[in-house]
Amino acid sequence: MGGTPRSPEPARGRGLRDTASAVLRTHGFALALLFSGVLLPMWVFAELADEVHEAEAIPFDEPLLLFAQAMARDGFDRLFLFFSAIGHSWGVVPADVVVVLVLLWRRRFRAAVFAAVALGGAGLLNVATKLTFARERPTLWESIAPETTYSFPSGHAMGSMSLALVLVLLCWPTRWRWPVLAAMAVFVPMVGLSRVYLGVHYPSDIIAGWMAASIWVVASWLLLMRGGAAAR
């Protein structure tokens, strides 16, 4: 008596599961970065940019600025002036140069190219984006550290986030990943908060700067580092 032929479906199903598992093992980190570092930030940036382009008031901007103004006192002035200073000319910009030079000195040429493209490109992208949207700075009060350039997105937020992401991505395979991540988890928000506290940026400028930095740096890493490693 002939038995019923065995259906090939279970084997096919196992094959699909095995393939999916292999893809996740090989590319899971890159796929997670693509979603969390590029696609999600792109959506957030697009939503904010649309509001700015249409000259619409973003609901949380003014209340958060007024809350920051209500916190003002001498101790906070000194603290946030410090983080504002190291968030750009006195900290981030020199650190960008040092990172690239150290990588070149250590003959990590692919990493040096990635860092140069990610950090330098983020700066150029910020300038171009500011000119494109031409958003005026907040004028709710007279700042103790006034700015004259356009507001959207924040250069301080974008620069500090770009540096943080470059350092975290480069250190991720090493024992330095958690110390660097912890330091950047303090540094980046404090730089962003300093710009709101000083009244020179809307909170939406800060968020947009963080999102734009994430898109650019992570995309650069996937192209120049992950893509290059896969090609070898």
mmCIF file of the C-alpha atoms, coordinates in Angstrom:
data_MODEL
# 
_entry.id   MODEL 
# 
loop_
_atom_site.group_PDB 
_atom_site.id 
_atom_site.type_symbol 
_atom_site.label_atom_id 
_atom_site.label_alt_id 
_atom_site.label_comp_id 
_atom_site.label_asym_id 
_atom_site.label_entity_id 
_atom_site.label_seq_id 
_atom_site.pdbx_PDB_ins_code 
_atom_site.Cartn_x 
_atom_site.Cartn_y 
_atom_site.Cartn_z 
_atom_site.occupancy 
_atom_site.B_iso_or_equiv 
_atom_site.pdbx_formal_charge 
_atom_site.auth_seq_id 
_atom_site.auth_comp_id 
_atom_site.auth_asym_id 
_atom_site.auth_atom_id 
_atom_site.pdbx_PDB_model_num 
ATOM 1   C CA . MET A 1 1   ? 0.000  0.000  0.000  1.00 0.00 ? 1   MET A CA 1 
ATOM 2   C CA . GLY A 1 2   ? 1.406  3.332  -1.017 1.00 0.00 ? 2   GLY A CA 1 
ATOM 3   C CA . GLY A 1 3   ? 1.706  6.013  1.629  1.00 0.00 ? 3   GLY A CA 1 
ATOM 4   C CA . THR A 1 4   ? 0.734  9.626  1.161  1.00 0.00 ? 4   THR A CA 1 
ATOM 5   C CA . PRO A 1 5   ? 3.639  11.601 -0.375 1.00 0.00 ? 5   PRO A CA 1 
ATOM 6   C CA . ARG A 1 6   ? 5.323  13.827 2.131  1.00 0.00 ? 6   ARG A CA 1 
ATOM 7   C CA . SER A 1 7   ? 4.663  17.513 1.546  1.00 0.00 ? 7   SER A CA 1 
ATOM 8   C CA . PRO A 1 8   ? 7.772  19.578 0.761  1.00 0.00 ? 8   PRO A CA 1 
ATOM 9   C CA . GLU A 1 9   ? 6.391  22.529 2.719  1.00 0.00 ? 9   GLU A CA 1 
ATOM 10  C CA . PRO A 1 10  ? 8.091  21.809 6.066  1.00 0.00 ? 10  PRO A CA 1 
ATOM 11  C CA . ALA A 1 11  ? 11.510 21.562 4.414  1.00 0.00 ? 11  ALA A CA 1 
ATOM 12  C CA . ARG A 1 12  ? 10.845 24.712 2.447  1.00 0.00 ? 12  ARG A CA 1 
ATOM 13  C CA . GLY A 1 13  ? 9.762  26.473 5.604  1.00 0.00 ? 13  GLY A CA 1 
ATOM 14  C CA . ARG A 1 14  ? 12.914 25.405 7.396  1.00 0.00 ? 14  ARG A CA 1 
ATOM 15  C CA . GLY A 1 15  ? 14.948 26.670 4.464  1.00 0.00 ? 15  GLY A CA 1 
ATOM 16  C CA . LEU A 1 16  ? 13.321 30.086 4.692  1.00 0.00 ? 16  LEU A CA 1 
ATOM 17  C CA . ARG A 1 17  ? 13.896 30.233 8.441  1.00 0.00 ? 17  ARG A CA 1 
ATOM 18  C CA . ASP A 1 18  ? 17.519 29.212 8.012  1.00 0.00 ? 18  ASP A CA 1 
ATOM 19  C CA . THR A 1 19  ? 18.025 31.846 5.326  1.00 0.00 ? 19  THR A CA 1 
ATOM 20  C CA . ALA A 1 20  ? 16.388 34.556 7.442  1.00 0.00 ? 20  ALA A CA 1 
ATOM 21  C CA . SER A 1 21  ? 18.481 33.533 10.438 1.00 0.00 ? 21  SER A CA 1 
ATOM 22  C CA . ALA A 1 22  ? 21.677 33.658 8.368  1.00 0.00 ? 22  ALA A CA 1 
ATOM 23  C CA . VAL A 1 23  ? 20.781 37.103 7.008  1.00 0.00 ? 23  VAL A CA 1 
ATOM 24  C CA . LEU A 1 24  ? 20.119 38.425 10.506 1.00 0.00 ? 24  LEU A CA 1 
ATOM 25  C CA . ARG A 1 25  ? 23.369 36.977 11.835 1.00 0.00 ? 25  ARG A CA 1 
ATOM 26  C CA . THR A 1 26  ? 25.353 38.495 8.973  1.00 0.00 ? 26  THR A CA 1 
ATOM 27  C CA . HIS A 1 27  ? 23.528 41.775 8.450  1.00 0.00 ? 27  HIS A CA 1 
ATOM 28  C CA . GLY A 1 28  ? 21.430 42.251 11.589 1.00 0.00 ? 28  GLY A CA 1 
ATOM 29  C CA . PHE A 1 29  ? 23.545 45.081 12.985 1.00 0.00 ? 29  PHE A CA 1 
ATOM 30  C CA . ALA A 1 30  ? 23.578 46.904 9.647  1.00 0.00 ? 30  ALA A CA 1 
ATOM 31  C CA . LEU A 1 31  ? 19.824 46.464 9.206  1.00 0.00 ? 31  LEU A CA 1 
ATOM 32  C CA . ALA A 1 32  ? 19.170 47.777 12.709 1.00 0.00 ? 32  ALA A CA 1 
ATOM 33  C CA . LEU A 1 33  ? 21.396 50.770 11.981 1.00 0.00 ? 33  LEU A CA 1 
ATOM 34  C CA . LEU A 1 34  ? 19.645 51.380 8.669  1.00 0.00 ? 34  LEU A CA 1 
ATOM 35  C CA . PHE A 1 35  ? 16.263 51.540 10.391 1.00 0.00 ? 35  PHE A CA 1 
ATOM 36  C CA . SER A 1 36  ? 17.177 53.349 13.612 1.00 0.00 ? 36  SER A CA 1 
ATOM 37  C CA . GLY A 1 37  ? 19.947 55.551 12.198 1.00 0.00 ? 37  GLY A CA 1 
ATOM 38  C CA . VAL A 1 38  ? 18.654 56.449 8.747  1.00 0.00 ? 38  VAL A CA 1 
ATOM 39  C CA . LEU A 1 39  ? 15.009 55.617 8.018  1.00 0.00 ? 39  LEU A CA 1 
ATOM 40  C CA . LEU A 1 40  ? 13.442 56.659 11.340 1.00 0.00 ? 40  LEU A CA 1 
ATOM 41  C CA . PRO A 1 41  ? 15.494 59.888 11.637 1.00 0.00 ? 41  PRO A CA 1 
ATOM 42  C CA . MET A 1 42  ? 14.652 60.673 8.003  1.00 0.00 ? 42  MET A CA 1 
ATOM 43  C CA . TRP A 1 43  ? 10.949 60.505 8.808  1.00 0.00 ? 43  TRP A CA 1 
ATOM 44  C CA . VAL A 1 44  ? 11.340 62.719 11.904 1.00 0.00 ? 44  VAL A CA 1 
ATOM 45  C CA . PHE A 1 45  ? 13.468 65.256 10.024 1.00 0.00 ? 45  PHE A CA 1 
ATOM 46  C CA . ALA A 1 46  ? 10.995 65.347 7.122  1.00 0.00 ? 46  ALA A CA 1 
ATOM 47  C CA . GLU A 1 47  ? 8.096  66.048 9.497  1.00 0.00 ? 47  GLU A CA 1 
ATOM 48  C CA . LEU A 1 48  ? 9.952  68.920 11.177 1.00 0.00 ? 48  LEU A CA 1 
ATOM 49  C CA . ALA A 1 49  ? 11.267 70.286 7.899  1.00 0.00 ? 49  ALA A CA 1 
ATOM 50  C CA . ASP A 1 50  ? 7.758  70.361 6.454  1.00 0.00 ? 50  ASP A CA 1 
ATOM 51  C CA . GLU A 1 51  ? 6.522  72.418 9.400  1.00 0.00 ? 51  GLU A CA 1 
ATOM 52  C CA . VAL A 1 52  ? 9.429  74.832 9.100  1.00 0.00 ? 52  VAL A CA 1 
ATOM 53  C CA . HIS A 1 53  ? 9.000  75.121 5.329  1.00 0.00 ? 53  HIS A CA 1 
ATOM 54  C CA . GLU A 1 54  ? 5.322  75.963 5.778  1.00 0.00 ? 54  GLU A CA 1 
ATOM 55  C CA . ALA A 1 55  ? 6.257  78.466 8.529  1.00 0.00 ? 55  ALA A CA 1 
ATOM 56  C CA . GLU A 1 56  ? 4.006  76.618 10.956 1.00 0.00 ? 56  GLU A CA 1 
ATOM 57  C CA . ALA A 1 57  ? 4.574  76.942 14.708 1.00 0.00 ? 57  ALA A CA 1 
ATOM 58  C CA . ILE A 1 58  ? 5.730  73.649 16.189 1.00 0.00 ? 58  ILE A CA 1 
ATOM 59  C CA . PRO A 1 59  ? 3.650  73.148 19.365 1.00 0.00 ? 59  PRO A CA 1 
ATOM 60  C CA . PHE A 1 60  ? 6.454  72.240 21.774 1.00 0.00 ? 60  PHE A CA 1 
ATOM 61  C CA . ASP A 1 61  ? 8.951  74.913 20.697 1.00 0.00 ? 61  ASP A CA 1 
ATOM 62  C CA . GLU A 1 62  ? 7.781  77.985 22.568 1.00 0.00 ? 62  GLU A CA 1 
ATOM 63  C CA . PRO A 1 63  ? 6.687  76.224 25.812 1.00 0.00 ? 63  PRO A CA 1 
ATOM 64  C CA . LEU A 1 64  ? 10.086 74.531 26.132 1.00 0.00 ? 64  LEU A CA 1 
ATOM 65  C CA . LEU A 1 65  ? 11.915 77.788 25.453 1.00 0.00 ? 65  LEU A CA 1 
ATOM 66  C CA . LEU A 1 66  ? 9.866  79.582 28.100 1.00 0.00 ? 66  LEU A CA 1 
ATOM 67  C CA . PHE A 1 67  ? 10.540 76.738 30.541 1.00 0.00 ? 67  PHE A CA 1 
ATOM 68  C CA . ALA A 1 68  ? 14.272 77.097 29.880 1.00 0.00 ? 68  ALA A CA 1 
ATOM 69  C CA . GLN A 1 69  ? 14.068 80.849 30.445 1.00 0.00 ? 69  GLN A CA 1 
ATOM 70  C CA . ALA A 1 70  ? 12.323 80.284 33.768 1.00 0.00 ? 70  ALA A CA 1 
ATOM 71  C CA . MET A 1 71  ? 15.295 78.123 34.882 1.00 0.00 ? 71  MET A CA 1 
ATOM 72  C CA . ALA A 1 72  ? 17.828 80.880 34.238 1.00 0.00 ? 72  ALA A CA 1 
ATOM 73  C CA . ARG A 1 73  ? 20.321 81.585 37.027 1.00 0.00 ? 73  ARG A CA 1 
ATOM 74  C CA . ASP A 1 74  ? 24.048 82.302 37.255 1.00 0.00 ? 74  ASP A CA 1 
ATOM 75  C CA . GLY A 1 75  ? 25.110 78.705 37.857 1.00 0.00 ? 75  GLY A CA 1 
ATOM 76  C CA . PHE A 1 76  ? 23.171 77.431 34.863 1.00 0.00 ? 76  PHE A CA 1 
ATOM 77  C CA . ASP A 1 77  ? 24.484 80.319 32.756 1.00 0.00 ? 77  ASP A CA 1 
ATOM 78  C CA . ARG A 1 78  ? 28.073 79.198 33.347 1.00 0.00 ? 78  ARG A CA 1 
ATOM 79  C CA . LEU A 1 79  ? 27.261 75.514 32.833 1.00 0.00 ? 79  LEU A CA 1 
ATOM 80  C CA . PHE A 1 80  ? 25.434 75.944 29.569 1.00 0.00 ? 80  PHE A CA 1 
ATOM 81  C CA . LEU A 1 81  ? 27.846 78.541 28.202 1.00 0.00 ? 81  LEU A CA 1 
ATOM 82  C CA . PHE A 1 82  ? 30.566 75.936 28.770 1.00 0.00 ? 82  PHE A CA 1 
ATOM 83  C CA . PHE A 1 83  ? 28.691 73.178 26.935 1.00 0.00 ? 83  PHE A CA 1 
ATOM 84  C CA . SER A 1 84  ? 27.766 75.569 24.144 1.00 0.00 ? 84  SER A CA 1 
ATOM 85  C CA . ALA A 1 85  ? 31.437 76.491 23.695 1.00 0.00 ? 85  ALA A CA 1 
ATOM 86  C CA . ILE A 1 86  ? 32.729 72.907 23.628 1.00 0.00 ? 86  ILE A CA 1 
ATOM 87  C CA . GLY A 1 87  ? 29.806 71.931 21.414 1.00 0.00 ? 87  GLY A CA 1 
ATOM 88  C CA . HIS A 1 88  ? 31.434 73.690 18.493 1.00 0.00 ? 88  HIS A CA 1 
ATOM 89  C CA . SER A 1 89  ? 34.545 75.821 18.098 1.00 0.00 ? 89  SER A CA 1 
ATOM 90  C CA . TRP A 1 90  ? 36.272 74.937 21.384 1.00 0.00 ? 90  TRP A CA 1 
ATOM 91  C CA . GLY A 1 91  ? 35.516 71.238 21.449 1.00 0.00 ? 91  GLY A CA 1 
ATOM 92  C CA . VAL A 1 92  ? 33.803 69.474 18.580 1.00 0.00 ? 92  VAL A CA 1 
ATOM 93  C CA . VAL A 1 93  ? 35.705 71.072 15.699 1.00 0.00 ? 93  VAL A CA 1 
ATOM 94  C CA . PRO A 1 94  ? 39.203 70.408 17.146 1.00 0.00 ? 94  PRO A CA 1 
ATOM 95  C CA . ALA A 1 95  ? 38.097 66.900 18.164 1.00 0.00 ? 95  ALA A CA 1 
ATOM 96  C CA . ASP A 1 96  ? 36.941 66.202 14.601 1.00 0.00 ? 96  ASP A CA 1 
ATOM 97  C CA . VAL A 1 97  ? 40.399 67.065 13.283 1.00 0.00 ? 97  VAL A CA 1 
ATOM 98  C CA . VAL A 1 98  ? 42.139 65.029 15.994 1.00 0.00 ? 98  VAL A CA 1 
ATOM 99  C CA . VAL A 1 99  ? 40.009 61.940 15.275 1.00 0.00 ? 99  VAL A CA 1 
ATOM 100 C CA . VAL A 1 100 ? 40.917 61.976 11.576 1.00 0.00 ? 100 VAL A CA 1 
ATOM 101 C CA . LEU A 1 101 ? 44.611 62.627 12.262 1.00 0.00 ? 101 LEU A CA 1 
ATOM 102 C CA . VAL A 1 102 ? 44.843 59.839 14.850 1.00 0.00 ? 102 VAL A CA 1 
ATOM 103 C CA . LEU A 1 103 ? 43.228 57.382 12.460 1.00 0.00 ? 103 LEU A CA 1 
ATOM 104 C CA . LEU A 1 104 ? 45.678 58.377 9.726  1.00 0.00 ? 104 LEU A CA 1 
ATOM 105 C CA . TRP A 1 105 ? 48.619 58.074 12.145 1.00 0.00 ? 105 TRP A CA 1 
ATOM 106 C CA . ARG A 1 106 ? 47.447 54.580 13.073 1.00 0.00 ? 106 ARG A CA 1 
ATOM 107 C CA . ARG A 1 107 ? 47.168 53.773 9.342  1.00 0.00 ? 107 ARG A CA 1 
ATOM 108 C CA . ARG A 1 108 ? 43.460 53.055 9.608  1.00 0.00 ? 108 ARG A CA 1 
ATOM 109 C CA . PHE A 1 109 ? 42.857 54.660 6.258  1.00 0.00 ? 109 PHE A CA 1 
ATOM 110 C CA . ARG A 1 110 ? 39.336 53.395 5.601  1.00 0.00 ? 110 ARG A CA 1 
ATOM 111 C CA . ALA A 1 111 ? 38.227 54.594 9.042  1.00 0.00 ? 111 ALA A CA 1 
ATOM 112 C CA . ALA A 1 112 ? 39.956 57.936 8.471  1.00 0.00 ? 112 ALA A CA 1 
ATOM 113 C CA . VAL A 1 113 ? 38.083 58.419 5.200  1.00 0.00 ? 113 VAL A CA 1 
ATOM 114 C CA . PHE A 1 114 ? 34.823 57.522 6.926  1.00 0.00 ? 114 PHE A CA 1 
ATOM 115 C CA . ALA A 1 115 ? 35.478 59.986 9.765  1.00 0.00 ? 115 ALA A CA 1 
ATOM 116 C CA . ALA A 1 116 ? 36.478 62.772 7.371  1.00 0.00 ? 116 ALA A CA 1 
ATOM 117 C CA . VAL A 1 117 ? 33.411 62.259 5.176  1.00 0.00 ? 117 VAL A CA 1 
ATOM 118 C CA . ALA A 1 118 ? 31.040 61.879 8.130  1.00 0.00 ? 118 ALA A CA 1 
ATOM 119 C CA . LEU A 1 119 ? 32.339 64.847 10.131 1.00 0.00 ? 119 LEU A CA 1 
ATOM 120 C CA . GLY A 1 120 ? 33.238 67.219 7.306  1.00 0.00 ? 120 GLY A CA 1 
ATOM 121 C CA . GLY A 1 121 ? 30.157 66.336 5.308  1.00 0.00 ? 121 GLY A CA 1 
ATOM 122 C CA . ALA A 1 122 ? 27.898 66.943 8.297  1.00 0.00 ? 122 ALA A CA 1 
ATOM 123 C CA . GLY A 1 123 ? 29.286 70.459 8.619  1.00 0.00 ? 123 GLY A CA 1 
ATOM 124 C CA . LEU A 1 124 ? 28.729 71.232 4.942  1.00 0.00 ? 124 LEU A CA 1 
ATOM 125 C CA . LEU A 1 125 ? 25.265 69.696 5.044  1.00 0.00 ? 125 LEU A CA 1 
ATOM 126 C CA . ASN A 1 126 ? 24.360 71.869 8.017  1.00 0.00 ? 126 ASN A CA 1 
ATOM 127 C CA . VAL A 1 127 ? 25.371 75.056 6.233  1.00 0.00 ? 127 VAL A CA 1 
ATOM 128 C CA . ALA A 1 128 ? 23.438 74.083 3.092  1.00 0.00 ? 128 ALA A CA 1 
ATOM 129 C CA . THR A 1 129 ? 20.338 73.132 5.073  1.00 0.00 ? 129 THR A CA 1 
ATOM 130 C CA . LYS A 1 130 ? 20.361 76.373 7.072  1.00 0.00 ? 130 LYS A CA 1 
ATOM 131 C CA . LEU A 1 131 ? 20.491 78.378 3.844  1.00 0.00 ? 131 LEU A CA 1 
ATOM 132 C CA . THR A 1 132 ? 17.714 76.275 2.316  1.00 0.00 ? 132 THR A CA 1 
ATOM 133 C CA . PHE A 1 133 ? 15.230 76.774 5.157  1.00 0.00 ? 133 PHE A CA 1 
ATOM 134 C CA . ALA A 1 134 ? 16.425 80.221 6.316  1.00 0.00 ? 134 ALA A CA 1 
ATOM 135 C CA . ARG A 1 135 ? 14.627 79.948 9.655  1.00 0.00 ? 135 ARG A CA 1 
ATOM 136 C CA . GLU A 1 136 ? 15.125 82.929 11.925 1.00 0.00 ? 136 GLU A CA 1 
ATOM 137 C CA . ARG A 1 137 ? 16.411 82.472 15.470 1.00 0.00 ? 137 ARG A CA 1 
ATOM 138 C CA . PRO A 1 138 ? 14.030 82.649 18.455 1.00 0.00 ? 138 PRO A CA 1 
ATOM 139 C CA . THR A 1 139 ? 13.455 86.154 19.754 1.00 0.00 ? 139 THR A CA 1 
ATOM 140 C CA . LEU A 1 140 ? 11.600 85.499 22.993 1.00 0.00 ? 140 LEU A CA 1 
ATOM 141 C CA . TRP A 1 141 ? 14.341 87.208 25.017 1.00 0.00 ? 141 TRP A CA 1 
ATOM 142 C CA . GLU A 1 142 ? 17.776 88.715 24.543 1.00 0.00 ? 142 GLU A CA 1 
ATOM 143 C CA . SER A 1 143 ? 20.326 85.918 24.719 1.00 0.00 ? 143 SER A CA 1 
ATOM 144 C CA . ILE A 1 144 ? 23.558 86.160 26.704 1.00 0.00 ? 144 ILE A CA 1 
ATOM 145 C CA . ALA A 1 145 ? 25.253 84.445 23.736 1.00 0.00 ? 145 ALA A CA 1 
ATOM 146 C CA . PRO A 1 146 ? 23.497 85.814 20.639 1.00 0.00 ? 146 PRO A CA 1 
ATOM 147 C CA . GLU A 1 147 ? 23.838 84.252 17.181 1.00 0.00 ? 147 GLU A CA 1 
ATOM 148 C CA . THR A 1 148 ? 23.305 85.805 13.769 1.00 0.00 ? 148 THR A CA 1 
ATOM 149 C CA . THR A 1 149 ? 23.099 82.819 11.405 1.00 0.00 ? 149 THR A CA 1 
ATOM 150 C CA . TYR A 1 150 ? 19.980 80.873 10.529 1.00 0.00 ? 150 TYR A CA 1 
ATOM 151 C CA . SER A 1 151 ? 18.465 78.478 13.033 1.00 0.00 ? 151 SER A CA 1 
ATOM 152 C CA . PHE A 1 152 ? 17.354 75.218 11.358 1.00 0.00 ? 152 PHE A CA 1 
ATOM 153 C CA . PRO A 1 153 ? 18.916 72.770 11.990 1.00 0.00 ? 153 PRO A CA 1 
ATOM 154 C CA . SER A 1 154 ? 21.245 73.454 14.909 1.00 0.00 ? 154 SER A CA 1 
ATOM 155 C CA . GLY A 1 155 ? 24.909 73.266 13.957 1.00 0.00 ? 155 GLY A CA 1 
ATOM 156 C CA . HIS A 1 156 ? 25.896 72.521 17.551 1.00 0.00 ? 156 HIS A CA 1 
ATOM 157 C CA . ALA A 1 157 ? 23.421 69.649 17.772 1.00 0.00 ? 157 ALA A CA 1 
ATOM 158 C CA . MET A 1 158 ? 24.450 68.279 14.403 1.00 0.00 ? 158 MET A CA 1 
ATOM 159 C CA . GLY A 1 159 ? 28.176 68.601 15.058 1.00 0.00 ? 159 GLY A CA 1 
ATOM 160 C CA . SER A 1 160 ? 28.089 67.023 18.520 1.00 0.00 ? 160 SER A CA 1 
ATOM 161 C CA . MET A 1 161 ? 25.884 64.145 17.362 1.00 0.00 ? 161 MET A CA 1 
ATOM 162 C CA . SER A 1 162 ? 28.083 63.529 14.316 1.00 0.00 ? 162 SER A CA 1 
ATOM 163 C CA . LEU A 1 163 ? 31.201 63.301 16.476 1.00 0.00 ? 163 LEU A CA 1 
ATOM 164 C CA . ALA A 1 164 ? 29.415 61.062 18.987 1.00 0.00 ? 164 ALA A CA 1 
ATOM 165 C CA . LEU A 1 165 ? 28.177 58.646 16.340 1.00 0.00 ? 165 LEU A CA 1 
ATOM 166 C CA . VAL A 1 166 ? 31.556 58.448 14.626 1.00 0.00 ? 166 VAL A CA 1 
ATOM 167 C CA . LEU A 1 167 ? 33.274 57.642 17.928 1.00 0.00 ? 167 LEU A CA 1 
ATOM 168 C CA . VAL A 1 168 ? 30.646 55.097 18.984 1.00 0.00 ? 168 VAL A CA 1 
ATOM 169 C CA . LEU A 1 169 ? 30.685 53.310 15.617 1.00 0.00 ? 169 LEU A CA 1 
ATOM 170 C CA . LEU A 1 170 ? 34.483 53.179 15.520 1.00 0.00 ? 170 LEU A CA 1 
ATOM 171 C CA . CYS A 1 171 ? 34.718 51.996 19.126 1.00 0.00 ? 171 CYS A CA 1 
ATOM 172 C CA . TRP A 1 172 ? 31.841 49.532 18.954 1.00 0.00 ? 172 TRP A CA 1 
ATOM 173 C CA . PRO A 1 173 ? 34.013 46.428 18.292 1.00 0.00 ? 173 PRO A CA 1 
ATOM 174 C CA . THR A 1 174 ? 36.362 47.371 21.148 1.00 0.00 ? 174 THR A CA 1 
ATOM 175 C CA . ARG A 1 175 ? 36.254 47.440 24.946 1.00 0.00 ? 175 ARG A CA 1 
ATOM 176 C CA . TRP A 1 176 ? 35.823 51.240 24.743 1.00 0.00 ? 176 TRP A CA 1 
ATOM 177 C CA . ARG A 1 177 ? 32.279 51.032 23.395 1.00 0.00 ? 177 ARG A CA 1 
ATOM 178 C CA . TRP A 1 178 ? 30.466 51.505 26.718 1.00 0.00 ? 178 TRP A CA 1 
ATOM 179 C CA . PRO A 1 179 ? 32.671 54.293 28.168 1.00 0.00 ? 179 PRO A CA 1 
ATOM 180 C CA . VAL A 1 180 ? 32.416 56.223 24.885 1.00 0.00 ? 180 VAL A CA 1 
ATOM 181 C CA . LEU A 1 181 ? 28.673 55.621 24.643 1.00 0.00 ? 181 LEU A CA 1 
ATOM 182 C CA . ALA A 1 182 ? 28.168 56.775 28.250 1.00 0.00 ? 182 ALA A CA 1 
ATOM 183 C CA . ALA A 1 183 ? 30.240 59.931 27.730 1.00 0.00 ? 183 ALA A CA 1 
ATOM 184 C CA . MET A 1 184 ? 28.425 60.823 24.515 1.00 0.00 ? 184 MET A CA 1 
ATOM 185 C CA . ALA A 1 185 ? 25.044 60.132 26.128 1.00 0.00 ? 185 ALA A CA 1 
ATOM 186 C CA . VAL A 1 186 ? 25.809 63.021 28.486 1.00 0.00 ? 186 VAL A CA 1 
ATOM 187 C CA . PHE A 1 187 ? 27.700 65.298 26.102 1.00 0.00 ? 187 PHE A CA 1 
ATOM 188 C CA . VAL A 1 188 ? 25.241 65.398 23.199 1.00 0.00 ? 188 VAL A CA 1 
ATOM 189 C CA . PRO A 1 189 ? 22.081 66.210 25.213 1.00 0.00 ? 189 PRO A CA 1 
ATOM 190 C CA . MET A 1 190 ? 23.917 68.841 27.248 1.00 0.00 ? 190 MET A CA 1 
ATOM 191 C CA . VAL A 1 191 ? 25.092 70.600 24.103 1.00 0.00 ? 191 VAL A CA 1 
ATOM 192 C CA . GLY A 1 192 ? 21.561 70.538 22.734 1.00 0.00 ? 192 GLY A CA 1 
ATOM 193 C CA . LEU A 1 193 ? 20.051 71.769 25.996 1.00 0.00 ? 193 LEU A CA 1 
ATOM 194 C CA . SER A 1 194 ? 22.591 74.586 26.157 1.00 0.00 ? 194 SER A CA 1 
ATOM 195 C CA . ARG A 1 195 ? 21.342 76.013 22.866 1.00 0.00 ? 195 ARG A CA 1 
ATOM 196 C CA . VAL A 1 196 ? 17.737 76.017 24.045 1.00 0.00 ? 196 VAL A CA 1 
ATOM 197 C CA . TYR A 1 197 ? 18.675 77.435 27.464 1.00 0.00 ? 197 TYR A CA 1 
ATOM 198 C CA . LEU A 1 198 ? 20.589 80.264 25.781 1.00 0.00 ? 198 LEU A CA 1 
ATOM 199 C CA . GLY A 1 199 ? 17.535 81.022 23.645 1.00 0.00 ? 199 GLY A CA 1 
ATOM 200 C CA . VAL A 1 200 ? 19.359 80.750 20.327 1.00 0.00 ? 200 VAL A CA 1 
ATOM 201 C CA . HIS A 1 201 ? 17.581 77.649 19.014 1.00 0.00 ? 201 HIS A CA 1 
ATOM 202 C CA . TYR A 1 202 ? 14.116 76.192 19.013 1.00 0.00 ? 202 TYR A CA 1 
ATOM 203 C CA . PRO A 1 203 ? 13.952 72.649 20.420 1.00 0.00 ? 203 PRO A CA 1 
ATOM 204 C CA . SER A 1 204 ? 12.888 71.494 16.949 1.00 0.00 ? 204 SER A CA 1 
ATOM 205 C CA . ASP A 1 205 ? 16.201 72.847 15.602 1.00 0.00 ? 205 ASP A CA 1 
ATOM 206 C CA . ILE A 1 206 ? 18.041 70.596 18.044 1.00 0.00 ? 206 ILE A CA 1 
ATOM 207 C CA . ILE A 1 207 ? 16.025 67.494 17.174 1.00 0.00 ? 207 ILE A CA 1 
ATOM 208 C CA . ALA A 1 208 ? 16.435 68.180 13.460 1.00 0.00 ? 208 ALA A CA 1 
ATOM 209 C CA . GLY A 1 209 ? 20.196 68.544 13.922 1.00 0.00 ? 209 GLY A CA 1 
ATOM 210 C CA . TRP A 1 210 ? 20.400 65.216 15.720 1.00 0.00 ? 210 TRP A CA 1 
ATOM 211 C CA . MET A 1 211 ? 18.308 63.508 13.032 1.00 0.00 ? 211 MET A CA 1 
ATOM 212 C CA . ALA A 1 212 ? 20.294 64.977 10.136 1.00 0.00 ? 212 ALA A CA 1 
ATOM 213 C CA . ALA A 1 213 ? 23.571 63.951 11.784 1.00 0.00 ? 213 ALA A CA 1 
ATOM 214 C CA . SER A 1 214 ? 22.317 60.413 12.302 1.00 0.00 ? 214 SER A CA 1 
ATOM 215 C CA . ILE A 1 215 ? 21.202 60.077 8.689  1.00 0.00 ? 215 ILE A CA 1 
ATOM 216 C CA . TRP A 1 216 ? 24.501 61.339 7.294  1.00 0.00 ? 216 TRP A CA 1 
ATOM 217 C CA . VAL A 1 217 ? 26.896 59.533 9.632  1.00 0.00 ? 217 VAL A CA 1 
ATOM 218 C CA . VAL A 1 218 ? 25.142 56.172 9.645  1.00 0.00 ? 218 VAL A CA 1 
ATOM 219 C CA . ALA A 1 219 ? 24.667 56.235 5.874  1.00 0.00 ? 219 ALA A CA 1 
ATOM 220 C CA . SER A 1 220 ? 28.376 57.071 5.495  1.00 0.00 ? 220 SER A CA 1 
ATOM 221 C CA . TRP A 1 221 ? 29.314 54.178 7.788  1.00 0.00 ? 221 TRP A CA 1 
ATOM 222 C CA . LEU A 1 222 ? 27.105 51.702 5.927  1.00 0.00 ? 222 LEU A CA 1 
ATOM 223 C CA . LEU A 1 223 ? 28.584 52.793 2.599  1.00 0.00 ? 223 LEU A CA 1 
ATOM 224 C CA . LEU A 1 224 ? 32.254 53.244 3.479  1.00 0.00 ? 224 LEU A CA 1 
ATOM 225 C CA . MET A 1 225 ? 32.808 50.802 6.334  1.00 0.00 ? 225 MET A CA 1 
ATOM 226 C CA . ARG A 1 226 ? 30.164 48.095 6.235  1.00 0.00 ? 226 ARG A CA 1 
ATOM 227 C CA . GLY A 1 227 ? 29.984 48.107 2.439  1.00 0.00 ? 227 GLY A CA 1 
ATOM 228 C CA . GLY A 1 228 ? 33.752 48.102 2.118  1.00 0.00 ? 228 GLY A CA 1 
ATOM 229 C CA . ALA A 1 229 ? 34.138 45.233 4.574  1.00 0.00 ? 229 ALA A CA 1 
ATOM 230 C CA . ALA A 1 230 ? 31.563 43.180 2.689  1.00 0.00 ? 230 ALA A CA 1 
ATOM 231 C CA . ALA A 1 231 ? 33.300 43.823 -0.609 1.00 0.00 ? 231 ALA A CA 1 
ATOM 232 C CA . ARG A 1 232 ? 36.686 42.512 0.500  1.00 0.00 ? 232 ARG A CA 1 
# 
